[in-house]
Amino acid sequence: MKSTLLALLTFSALACATATPVASPQCNPGHSILNATLWVQSSAEYHASALQTYTNARRALDAALAQGSGGLPPAVILDLDETALDNTPFETRVIRKGMTYDSAMWKQWTSEGIAPAIPGAAEFLKYAQSRGVRAFYVTNRDLDEEPGTRRNLETLGFPLEAGADTLLMKGENGWTSDKSGRRNYVEQSHRVLLLLGDDLNDFADAREKSRAEREQIIAASAHEWGTRWFILPNPIYGSWERAAIGSGGSPCEQLQRKIDALR
């Protein structure tokens, strides 16, 4: 009898607990990039997407070379982070600390020079080099991150030329986070065949643009995508976040704004 009564009381307590709204758990900002990071790290779908991008870029490179040089040596311009270098091990570090980003931890990460290559990147760059195409890396890593970055690229076998500066950092020659100046710099001496990146700013100046304005950029450049411009998926971070939820606020406020922005 006692055991039956205890079972009934337990069942009743569980039923009440289920019916009563439970206070939301304490905000963990790291969880906002957890699923995206796991997808990039572990899914066959991401791997296929990256390979698809670089395979199509290789075909486009061949087609562009077949059209002639135009009097200037050929080149490709590509971003580094999440385009050629995989920083999800860094994301793992900050997620485990309940964060989305930390500048000191980022500097430590880039100084180690151990980021793996995005699938297909090294093979594409080696092929471009074999065709006489110079690769320029336009990155918004700071100038003081160049030693670790250069060592990382060398370890992965990415083409770097001793007689030319092809690793163009933010802060070098007064360059800002707007990559337009560096793209123009390369275009002065080379015929740029392809652009590769993971963010709209790797192709056009989309900084602080609204979602509608960013869509207008896409529409105006529709003929470039898949022919001269190739984009890698990056659901973890990027300028798309600011366009969606704005900037400022605490990490937890930003997380709530992401929820509010869903349709």
Stockholm file with secondary structure:
# STOCKHOLM 1.0

chainA/1-263         MKSTLLALLTFSALACATATPVASPQCNPGHSILNATLWVQSSAEYHASALQTYTNARRALDAALAQGSGGLPPAVILDLDETALDNTPFETRVIRKGMTYDSAMWKQWTSEGIAPAIPGAAEFLKYAQSRGVRAFYVTNRDLDEEPGTRRNLETLGFPLEAGADTLLMKGENGWTSDKSGRRNYVEQSHRVLLLLGDDLNDFADAREKSRAEREQIIAASAHEWGTRWFILPNPIYGSWERAAIGSGGSPCEQLQRKIDALR
#=GR chainA/1-263 SS CHHHHHHHHHHHHHHHHHHSCCCCCCCCGGGGGHHHHHHHHHCHHHHHHHHHHHHHHHHHHHHHHHTCCTTSCEEEEECCBTTTBCCHHHHHHHHHTTCSCCHHHHHHHHHHTCCCBCTTHHHHHHHHHHTTCEEEEEEEEEGGGHHHHHHHHHHHTCCCCTTSCCEEEETGGGCCSCTHHHHHHHHTTSEEEEEEESSGGGTSCCTTCCHHHHHHHHHHTTTTBTTTEEECCCCSSSHHHHHHHCSCSCHHHHHHHHHHHCC
#=GC SS_cons         CHHHHHHHHHHHHHHHHHHSCCCCCCCCGGGGGHHHHHHHHHCHHHHHHHHHHHHHHHHHHHHHHHTCCTTSCEEEEECCBTTTBCCHHHHHHHHHTTCSCCHHHHHHHHHHTCCCBCTTHHHHHHHHHHTTCEEEEEEEEEGGGHHHHHHHHHHHTCCCCTTSCCEEEETGGGCCSCTHHHHHHHHTTSEEEEEEESSGGGTSCCTTCCHHHHHHHHHHTTTTBTTTEEECCCCSSSHHHHHHHCSCSCHHHHHHHHHHHCC
//
